[in-house]
Amino acid sequence: MSKILVIAEHLDGKLNSATARVVSAAAAVGGDAIDVLVLGDAPDAIAAEAAKIEGVSRVLTVTRAENAHMLAATAAPQIAKAAEGYSHVFGPSTTTGKDLMPRVAALLGVAQVSDVMTVESSHVFTRPIYAGNAIVTVEAPTDHTVVATIRSASWKAADNGDSAAPVEALTLDIELPAHTRFVELKQDKSDRPDLQSAPRVVSGGRGVGSKENFDIIYKLADKLNAAVGASRAAVDAGYVPNDMQVGQTGKIIAPELYMAFGISGAIQHLTGIKDAGTIVAINKDADAPIFEIADIGLVGDLFKIIPEIEAALG
Ligand SMILES: Cc1cc2nc3c(=O)[nH]c(=O)nc-3n(C[C@H](O)[C@H](O)[C@H](O)COP(=O)(O)OP(=O)(O)OC[C@H]3O[C@@H](n4cnc5c(N)ncnc54)[C@H](O)[C@@H]3O)c2cc1C
């Protein structure tokens, strides 16, 4: 019978929505229990949020000063210890999860199943390969713990349930490595919605032409209350910071609406938006590959079309 431990991801005292997506994948495995593990120096508020997610059986908290900031080197041994008795340990395939979960897998002596898209049975999963051009079916051995990262874009976040699951404090009797320590977190502060979880994303590519010209993308995004993304060419040209990159080596996203301006539609970019609901492409080249996957395509100059869209929005 399956007993699944879901690793909560959080920052600044708030649970990341990726956690509820992982719970959905855990629910697809089914089984006896889905417990969420929250590591923190003051995890109670985060645990209370996690407890509300539908399908969660228990929330386990580990309170330690070392957990004030997420460090894979110190979190992994705690998770490996907490994983005793569980058949599965799931985390999100976010940047944090990709750093953390392979260490957990190594400590448990198993190979990680990465980027789970679907659950076929308790030990059989599908995942993308070749930048999402092929889907492979992976079978994990049934006599070992399954450690997996869950591809956030493939799963809807589990809703909040009617009642909260119990929260229990866990004490793990282990010494943590001291070779890695937190120094500083540098991150851009923005009032715009988070690119990875926003329902609407407006993206610009090389066609936008410059950092200054990107203002037109920000303005439209603000009008639509959308997050802003970019192609790698726009990032490499210095128009925008690299945490805005969408695609194979950027963020994999699944917004309800994705609007691409001046983006040609290279396969590495499309990999990041395959799961988007409606894709709108604006490009002056009628043969741009992005039109092959766009639900709505407009051939034209983005600098003419964006003001027209804004005017139509009122
Ligand atoms: C290993 C690897 C990983 C990669 N990872 C990523 C990734 O994660 N994300 C990513 O995006 N790319 C990635 N790339 C790069 C990718 O192959 C493309 O080079 C990149 O996506 C191109 O960006 P672009 O569409 O903005 O630029 P271009 O391909 O140069 O396209 C610009 C488009 O803008 C249009 N245009 C120009 N002016 C206007 C205008 N005024 N109005 C309307 N349209 C206009 C043009 O017609 C053109 O189609 C990766 C490549 C490799 C090899």
The ligand as an SDF file (V2000), in Angstrom:
LIG
                    3D

 53 58  0  0  0  0  0  0  0  0999 V2000
   20.1190   23.9660  -25.3940 C   0  0  0  0  0  0  0  0  0  0  0  0
   19.2520   25.1360  -25.7320 C   0  0  0  0  0  0  0  0  0  0  0  0
   18.3320   25.5730  -24.8060 C   0  0  0  0  0  0  0  0  0  0  0  0
   17.5000   26.6570  -25.0950 C   0  0  0  0  0  0  0  0  0  0  0  0
   16.5710   27.0470  -24.1640 N   0  0  0  0  0  0  0  0  0  0  0  0
   15.7170   28.0270  -24.4980 C   0  0  0  0  0  0  0  0  0  0  0  0
   14.6890   28.4380  -23.5770 C   0  0  0  0  0  0  0  0  0  0  0  0
   14.5760   27.9340  -22.4610 O   0  0  0  0  0  0  0  0  0  0  0  0
   13.8370   29.3970  -23.9670 N   0  0  0  0  0  0  0  0  0  0  0  0
   13.9060   30.0170  -25.1950 C   0  0  0  0  0  0  0  0  0  0  0  0
   13.0810   30.8960  -25.4830 O   0  0  0  0  0  0  0  0  0  0  0  0
   14.8760   29.6620  -26.0620 N   0  0  0  0  0  0  0  0  0  0  0  0
   15.7950   28.7100  -25.7320 C   0  0  0  0  0  0  0  0  0  0  0  0
   16.7830   28.3970  -26.6070 N   0  0  0  0  0  0  0  0  0  0  0  0
   16.9820   29.2650  -27.7790 C   0  0  0  0  0  0  0  0  0  0  0  0
   16.0590   28.9880  -28.9350 C   0  0  0  0  0  0  0  0  0  0  0  0
   16.6060   27.9800  -29.7690 O   0  0  0  0  0  0  0  0  0  0  0  0
   15.8540   30.2720  -29.7760 C   0  0  0  0  0  0  0  0  0  0  0  0
   17.0970   30.7690  -30.1930 O   0  0  0  0  0  0  0  0  0  0  0  0
   15.1270   31.3820  -29.0480 C   0  0  0  0  0  0  0  0  0  0  0  0
   13.9490   30.8860  -28.4390 O   0  0  0  0  0  0  0  0  0  0  0  0
   14.7700   32.4730  -30.0350 C   0  0  0  0  0  0  0  0  0  0  0  0
   14.1700   33.5420  -29.3600 O   0  0  0  0  0  0  0  0  0  0  0  0
   13.1920   34.5320  -30.1330 P   0  0  0  0  0  0  0  0  0  0  0  0
   12.0460   33.7650  -30.6740 O   0  0  0  0  0  0  0  0  0  0  0  0
   12.8990   35.6820  -29.2370 O   0  0  0  0  0  0  0  0  0  0  0  0
   14.1500   35.1040  -31.2920 O   0  0  0  0  0  0  0  0  0  0  0  0
   14.1180   34.8740  -32.8490 P   0  0  0  0  0  0  0  0  0  0  0  0
   14.1350   33.4350  -33.1900 O   0  0  0  0  0  0  0  0  0  0  0  0
   15.1700   35.7420  -33.4010 O   0  0  0  0  0  0  0  0  0  0  0  0
   12.6920   35.4080  -33.2770 O   0  0  0  0  0  0  0  0  0  0  0  0
   12.3110   36.7600  -33.2240 C   0  0  0  0  0  0  0  0  0  0  0  0
   10.9520   36.8340  -33.8850 C   0  0  0  0  0  0  0  0  0  0  0  0
   10.4520   38.1610  -33.7510 O   0  0  0  0  0  0  0  0  0  0  0  0
    9.7450   38.4800  -34.9420 C   0  0  0  0  0  0  0  0  0  0  0  0
    9.6990   39.9430  -35.0100 N   0  0  0  0  0  0  0  0  0  0  0  0
   10.7360   40.8040  -35.1940 C   0  0  0  0  0  0  0  0  0  0  0  0
   10.2810   42.0670  -35.1240 N   0  0  0  0  0  0  0  0  0  0  0  0
    8.9540   42.0130  -34.9210 C   0  0  0  0  0  0  0  0  0  0  0  0
    7.9240   43.0000  -34.7690 C   0  0  0  0  0  0  0  0  0  0  0  0
    8.1970   44.3010  -34.8100 N   0  0  0  0  0  0  0  0  0  0  0  0
    6.6540   42.5730  -34.5660 N   0  0  0  0  0  0  0  0  0  0  0  0
    6.3510   41.2530  -34.5340 C   0  0  0  0  0  0  0  0  0  0  0  0
    7.2860   40.2880  -34.6590 N   0  0  0  0  0  0  0  0  0  0  0  0
    8.5610   40.6520  -34.8480 C   0  0  0  0  0  0  0  0  0  0  0  0
   10.5340   37.8310  -36.0470 C   0  0  0  0  0  0  0  0  0  0  0  0
    9.7370   37.6030  -37.1850 O   0  0  0  0  0  0  0  0  0  0  0  0
   10.9870   36.5270  -35.3830 C   0  0  0  0  0  0  0  0  0  0  0  0
   10.0740   35.4690  -35.6350 O   0  0  0  0  0  0  0  0  0  0  0  0
   17.6240   27.3230  -26.3370 C   0  0  0  0  0  0  0  0  0  0  0  0
   18.5490   26.8720  -27.2790 C   0  0  0  0  0  0  0  0  0  0  0  0
   19.3590   25.7960  -26.9800 C   0  0  0  0  0  0  0  0  0  0  0  0
   20.3500   25.3260  -28.0050 C   0  0  0  0  0  0  0  0  0  0  0  0
  1  2  1  0
  2  3  1  0
  2 52  2  0
  3  4  2  0
  4  5  1  0
  4 50  1  0
  5  6  2  0
  6  7  1  0
  6 13  1  0
  7  8  2  0
  7  9  1  0
  9 10  1  0
 10 11  2  0
 10 12  1  0
 12 13  2  0
 13 14  1  0
 14 15  1  0
 14 50  1  0
 15 16  1  0
 16 17  1  0
 16 18  1  0
 18 19  1  0
 18 20  1  0
 20 21  1  0
 20 22  1  0
 22 23  1  0
 23 24  1  0
 24 25  2  0
 24 26  1  0
 24 27  1  0
 27 28  1  0
 28 29  2  0
 28 30  1  0
 28 31  1  0
 31 32  1  0
 32 33  1  0
 33 34  1  0
 33 48  1  0
 34 35  1  0
 35 36  1  0
 35 46  1  0
 36 37  1  0
 36 45  1  0
 37 38  2  0
 38 39  1  0
 39 40  1  0
 39 45  2  0
 40 41  1  0
 40 42  2  0
 42 43  1  0
 43 44  2  0
 44 45  1  0
 46 47  1  0
 46 48  1  0
 48 49  1  0
 50 51  2  0
 51 52  1  0
 52 53  1  0
M  END
$$$$
